[in-house]
Every structure is written in structure tokens, then in C-alpha cells.
Amino acid sequence: MLSKSMETALNRQVNREMYSAYLYLAMSAYFETASMKGFAKWMRIQAKEEQTHAMKIYDYIIARGGKVTLDAIEAPKAKWASAGKVFEEVFSHEQKVTAMINNLVDLAIKEKDHATFEMLQWFVKEQVEEEEHASEIVSQIAILGDVVGHLFWLDHQLGKRE
């Protein structure tokens, strides 16, 4: 059984993961408008992955006898100055999510909630990957130059994501 404080914190994280999905979907739409189909596809897949993260926590709350409480999801912004700025925001956002996951782990430790601690280890590892991928793309954009014509190759590469 989840404590009330853990249940509340996990429900908040479901909302945050759904916000992440919204944010990445907004970024996908931005890239679609800019005719950068590879970037758009990458972001759309990322949005779906964030929804999967939310559902993983949702299912865990239910499995532990908790009550899922869904709140309104904040609307993300819709415009960015460039592809580089988008991915800088992705990297920054993933760092914030990592801090959120770490706070959940800290709460699980404080409450001696070993089951939640164990479930959260998947997210800890996932966030290492999320930050790494975003950081790599930021670096690649910096090398290529944050100009649409220069990003053709990277757009093509990101479009290969399955």
C-alpha cells in the first residue's frame, strides 16, 4: 500500500510525464511546420515514450492499491527560434525530469518504501539515456550549425528513429 504522500507525489509525476508528452508533441508540430520531417518524427516518438512513462506510473499506483488522480495538463509553448533552441530546451527539460525522479527516489527512501524505490530505478536509468540523447543532438547541431540547410543530414538521421 502506498502512503498518501507517495501516492500524491506519483500522481504529480503522471501529470509531469503527460506534460512532457505534450511538450514534445508541440515540438513535433513546430518541426512539421518547418518542413523538418525527421526532427518531427523524432519528437513524435519521444512524445509517445513520455506517455508510456506516465502509464507505467499510473499502473504502479493502481497495483499498489492507490488512487489515480488526474489534473489538468499545462499547455506547452508552440514556437522556438531554431532547432538548436528546441533541443537545448529538451536537454534542460530532461534535467528537470531527472531531478523530479530523484526527488521521488528520495521520498521512497525516506518512507522505506522498497517497492516504489525498486520501480523508480527503471526511471533513474531511463533519465540517464534521455539526457544523453538530448545532449548528443545539441552537440551535433552545434557542430553542423543551427541553420536549416546545414541540418538536412541530422534531420534525415533523426527520421530513422523507430
C-alpha positions in Angstrom: 0.0 0.0 0.0 1.2 3.5 -0.9 1.4 6.2 1.7 -0.7 9.2 1.0 2.4 11.4 0.4 3.9 8.8 -2.1 0.5 8.5 -3.9 0.3 12.3 -4.2 3.9 12.5 -5.5 3.4 9.7 -8.0 0.2 11.3 -9.3 2.0 14.6 -9.7 4.7 12.7 -11.8 2.0 11.2 -14.0 0.9 14.7 -14.8 4.5 15.8 -15.4 5.1 12.9 -17.8 2.0 13.8 -19.7 3.2 17.4 -19.8 6.4 16.1 -21.3 4.4 14.3 -24.0 2.5 17.5 -24.7 5.8 19.5 -24.9 7.4 17.0 -27.3 4.2 16.9 -29.4 4.3 20.7 -29.6 7.9 20.5 -30.7 7.0 17.9 -33.3 4.3 20.3 -34.7 6.9 23.1 -34.8 9.2 20.9 -36.9 6.4 19.8 -39.2 5.7 23.5 -39.9 9.4 24.0 -40.6 9.4 21.0 -43.1 11.9 19.2 -40.9 10.1 15.8 -41.0 13.0 13.8 -39.4 13.0 16.1 -36.3 9.2 16.0 -36.2 9.2 12.2 -36.3 11.8 12.0 -33.5 9.8 14.3 -31.3 6.6 12.5 -32.0 8.2 9.2 -30.9 9.6 11.0 -27.9 6.0 12.2 -27.0 4.7 8.6 -27.2 7.6 7.5 -25.0 6.6 10.0 -22.3 3.0 8.8 -22.4 4.4 5.3 -21.8 6.3 6.6 -18.8 3.1 8.2 -17.4 1.2 5.0 -17.8 4.0 3.0 -16.1 3.5 5.1 -13.0 -0.3 5.1 -13.4 -0.3 1.3 -13.5 2.0 1.2 -10.5 -0.3 3.4 -8.4 -3.2 1.1 -9.1 -1.1 -2.1 -8.5 -0.2 -0.7 -5.0 -3.8 0.0 -4.1 -3.6 3.7 -4.7 -6.0 6.1 -6.3 -5.0 7.8 -9.6 -5.9 11.5 -9.7 -5.6 13.3 -13.0 -5.1 17.0 -13.0 -5.1 19.5 -15.9 -2.0 19.4 -18.1 -0.3 22.7 -18.7 -0.2 23.9 -22.3 3.3 24.0 -23.7 4.7 26.8 -25.8 4.5 26.4 -29.6 7.3 28.4 -31.1 11.1 28.3 -30.9 13.8 30.3 -32.6 15.6 27.3 -34.1 16.2 23.6 -34.0 19.1 24.2 -31.7 16.9 26.1 -29.2 14.4 23.3 -29.3 16.9 20.7 -28.3 18.5 22.9 -25.7 15.1 23.0 -24.1 14.7 19.3 -24.5 18.0 18.8 -22.6 17.0 21.3 -19.9 13.6 19.7 -19.6 15.1 16.2 -19.2 17.4 17.5 -16.5 14.4 18.8 -14.6 12.6 15.4 -15.0 15.8 13.7 -13.7 15.5 16.0 -10.6 11.9 15.1 -10.2 12.6 11.4 -10.4 15.5 11.8 -7.9 13.1 13.5 -5.5 10.7 10.6 -5.8 13.5 8.2 -5.0 14.5 10.3 -2.0 10.9 10.1 -0.8 10.8 6.3 -1.2 14.0 6.0 0.8 12.7 8.3 3.5 9.5 6.3 3.7 11.3 3.0 3.5 9.1 2.1 0.5 11.3 -0.5 -1.1 8.8 -1.4 -3.8 8.5 2.1 -5.1 12.2 2.6 -4.8 12.7 -0.5 -7.0 10.2 0.6 -9.6 11.8 4.1 -9.8 15.2 2.6 -10.6 13.9 2.0 -14.1 13.2 5.7 -14.4 16.6 6.6 -13.0 18.3 4.6 -15.7 15.9 5.9 -18.4 16.8 9.5 -17.4 20.5 8.9 -18.0 19.6 7.8 -21.6 17.2 10.7 -22.1 19.8 13.3 -21.1 22.5 11.6 -23.1 20.4 11.6 -26.3 19.4 15.2 -25.9 22.9 16.3 -25.2 24.3 14.4 -28.2 21.8 16.2 -30.5 22.6 19.6 -29.0 26.3 18.9 -29.7 25.6 17.7 -33.3 23.5 20.8 -34.0 26.4 23.0 -32.7 28.9 21.2 -34.9 26.7 21.4 -38.0 25.5 24.9 -37.4 22.0 25.8 -36.4 20.8 26.6 -39.9 18.1 24.7 -41.6 20.1 23.9 -44.7 23.0 22.6 -42.6 20.7 20.4 -40.6 19.5 18.3 -43.6 21.7 15.4 -42.7 20.7 15.4 -39.0 17.0 15.7 -39.9 17.5 12.6 -42.1 19.3 10.7 -39.3 16.7 11.6 -36.7 13.9 10.5 -39.1 15.3 6.9 -38.9 14.2 6.6 -35.3 11.9 3.6 -34.7 
